[in-house]
Amino acid sequence: MQAIEIDPETFEVTKRVPTGGAGPGYSFVLAPNNRRGFVNAAESDFVAVVDPVAGEVTGRVETGAYP
């Protein structure tokens, strides 16, 4: 599963960030300071912490079944 960045003007995928988890990933939430994002990996039972600028996973939060 991966988080993707989409250009809102062209609708082209501009960045892909592998999360290391199995999907589905239903949501991506951006922190108010825009420095961290969070994407669920439902089949892997964790939420990946993503640095949207660097385009990499910086951590993960184990959640239990189907976050």
Sequence and secondary structure as in RCSB ss.txt:
>XXXX:A:sequence
MQAIEIDPETFEVTKRVPTGGAGPGYSFVLAPNNRRGFVNAAESDFVAVVDPVAGEVTGRVETGAYP
>XXXX:A:secstr
 EEEEE TTT  EEEEEE SS S    EEE TTSS EEEEEGGGTEEEEEETTTTEEEEEEE SS  
